Every structure is written in C-alpha cells, then in structure tokens.
C-alpha cells in the first residue's frame, strides 16, 4: 500500500488548486470516490448470522492473508491469485491482529476490503496524474471525477479481491511512463525504471495485469528525446528486468513451490480461459462483443462508456506518445480479454482509468480550463454516471435480498417448516445456517442443521427435476437468481418446466431484489443483462409459499 501511494507521479507542487483545472478537482474526485466506495464496505460481511461473506471469492484471499499474517509462513496457499494480493492485506492486518484489534472473519474481510478501498483512491489520483501529464488540467479533472463515480469501479474497490490493487499499479505504471515521455522531463530513464518496477507489482497482484510492463518497454524503445539506439535498448531492457525482478521478489514461492506455482499459473492463464466457467458464458457470442455490450456498460455506465470509447482517438492524437501508449494498452487488454471464454466484469477494471482519461481527452482536449459548452458536457456526463453509482450505493446500504428473504421465511413460516431448494444453500442464498459457503459445504450445512442452527428443516436438493419436486411436500421453496439465470438464458426446457411447476404449486413467488431488473436497464440502456459478478449484491431471491 505504501508502494501504491509513494509511486504516484503527480504533477508539479505548484499546480493550481481550482476545481476546473487544478488539484481542487482531484480532491473533489477523491472525496466522491471515497463516499461511493465506502457504501460497499459493509455489504455482506460475515457476522453472527453467517460465517462467510456473501461474496463468493473473498474468503480465499482473506483466509490466505490471515494465515500469512498470523503464522510463520509466506506461502499464499494457492497461486491462482498473485502472491502480492495476499501479502498486502497480510501486511495491514498483522499489526492489527497482534494488537487484538481484529479477530475472526469479519475483521479480516474488512482488512482486505480496506486494501481495495485504498487502491481505488490511489487509482483515482494516478488517473488524474496521467491525464494531466498527457493533456492538461481540465482533462485531468474530468478523468479523475469520471473514475470516482464509475459504478463498477466503485463496486470493485470495496471488495477483498485482487482487481482494485492490480488496477492501481497499472495506472501508476502508465502515469510513470507518461512522465518519462514528457519532453520536459530531465530524467526519463528513472521514470521508465519506476514504471517497470510498478508493472512488476501489478503482475505480482494479478498475472494478467503484467501486460502493462509493455508500456515502459515500448516507451523506452521508441525513444525519449535524442537518445541513441543503444540507450533506448538499455532502457527497455532495464525496465523489463526491473519488472521481472520485482515480480520475483513479491512471489518468493514461485521458486520455493515451483510445481504448485506453475500448475496454478497454467490454469489461470491457459486452461481456465480456454475451458470457460461451466455454463456461465455459454452462447454469449464472441468475447469482444460481450465485454462491450454487457460488462463495460455496468463497469462505467453507458454514457461514460460511449464518451470513453470515442475519446480513445483524441487521446492517441492529442496525448503525444504517452497518449498513444495508454490507448494502445487499453486496446491490447481489451483484445486479449476478448479471446477468453471466461468473461467476468472485474477483469476489465484496468481499462476503466484509460477510458476515463479518454473521456477527458474528448471533452477537454488539452485545455487548462473548460469552455461553457465543454463544462456542460462534462457536467451531464458526470451527473448521469454519478446517478447510476448513487443508485448502486443506496442498494448496497439497504438490507441484502438474502437477509430480507430470510426474515420473510422466519415471519411467514412455522418453526420446523420444510423448505425446498435446487442446491445446498450457498453464498447466494439466505443464510439459513451459519455455514453459508466455502468448500465441502454439504456436510457442514447438515451438521449445523443437526445442531439446531435453523428453525427450519430442508428437503434434499431437487435440481430442476419436477418429479423430485412432486415427491417433496415442502412448505416453501427458495431459489437464488443464480440458480436459474443461465438456464433461462439458454432456454433450458427442464428449468422452465420446473419454475412453471413451482408457480402452479405455490403461486407467484415473493421477489426480493437488490436492484430490480427494470432499474438494471439504466446501466446498459436496456441492451444487455447484468454481468454475473456485478449481481453479487443485487441479485433476486425468490420465495414460493409462506
């Protein structure tokens, strides 16, 4: 975290402080970004009612960080995440655990989320620095404010996952590269070296983020000032070697546990992208179209996405070689992600700062202050995008659909009532018992039932078999949107028949939603369904009966 903060290549200390073109805009962006990100910090945390966060991925990183912080080991447990993604929350949590400030899953989840929150704010600051270096003060203000209010960026910066820290290092590397390419920079080699180091940190958090190392390498090769071919080659090599050395230093068990590391690395970068993720992204077309129509509108909101995509052209034209490299990096990442069969929204987070800078390029150009017309355009863009984030934040602060569905069952059903489900209840379902997720869930769930953790009894999971449903005399049936969403999208006749059988047996279900399907249409102009991982806090839970 200190590395993220100290490496930020901000503009000169004498920069003006007006909101329109100076650091005043940066402080406003940081304040807005902090408020919108804080809204998600308390969502779905473990507590008395459930031992596991409602987020299905956090426990892996959080538990690994706890082990590293409290046991004499640096082994990150697994290598599907970069090791630095584990070491950052471990470094923050170790003194807090020693002092007794945190103890148990809730505290460690908050530590992991705090790292992401800090990283999200660093990304806003570094985006401002990148845009100011390439374009000027007005574009920097627009870019920083855009990233601050981008809905998906705010959401992902409140979760204990590697995406926000990796993105912070990515934009810091791009900003350092831009500074190296500035004709007024007297020590370009130093900033290229810094960019290489920070690129290595990005790769050590999330392997795919290491693509940003190409930015200083390419910048060194195309040359800074009147550097000779020999100097350009030496700088490119130094930047590349610095990134490799940094990655190696932050991933010690890549050498100490090389077989495990190579196995997980191959899975993460080769096997998983080729094999897909169950039926989650089946029949979704090519990856580029899916990202453009489904993921990016929820990451940025459709107005900011449209302005950012168009703005890539003026960014490349007006931003000099640094702008060309930043735009090229964005296109490279988008191109690579489009080849994968695994298409989560969070994978595109490193594109958000680039597209926000591009939005600044389109609206402000190289001006230090905005004209009235450009100020109006920026206001409309930021207000519409901020409205989407405000809707999202208000939903995060409200009771989660899982909790509301559980309260409904406890109010409307008699003690001992038999509840049916399609699967053993997981992260996505109401927390009927404290064991609500994690590996080998079924025996833990059954043990909690036997211990009397729930006032209800549960039928064997039915899947989508109407025959099994007809044999069970359940008093109510509970399903998460994630139980049936992909099956209905793929027009699975068995799933449709099963849901129809539930309606025929119990009547229409009670629906509990974080953000209703109608309001979700605002993010993508109604052109696509919500991304899978954006839905974690906002899904629907349906309860039949009661």
Secondary structure, 3 states (H helix, E strand, C coil): CHHHHHCCCCCCCCCCCCCCCCHHHHHHHHHHHHHHHHCCCCCCCCCCCCCCCCCCCHHHHHHHHHHHHHCCCCCCCCCCCCHHHHHHHHHHHHHHHHCCCCCCHHHHHHHHHHHHHHHHHHHHHHHHHHHHHHCCHHHHHHHHHHHHHCHHHHHHCCCCCCHHHHHHHHHHHHHHHHHHHCCCCCCHHHHHHHHHHHHHHHHHHCHHHHHHHHHHHHHHHHCCCCCCHHHHHHHHHHHHHHHHHHHHHHCCHHHHCHHHHHHHHHHHHHHHHHHCCCCCCCCCCCHHHHHHHHHHHHHHCHHHHHHHHHHHHHHHHHCHHHHHHHHHHHHHHHHHHHCCCCCCHHHHHHHHHHHHHHHHHHHHCCCCCCCHHHHHHHHHHHHHHHHHHHHHHHHHHCCCHHHHHHHHHHHHCCCCCEEECCCCCCCCCCCCCCCCCCCCHHHHHHHHHHCCCCCCEECCCCCCCHHHHHHCCCCEEEEEHHHHHHHHHCCCHHHHHHHHHHHHHHCCCEEEECCCHHHHHHHHCCCCCCCCHHHHCCCEEEEEEC
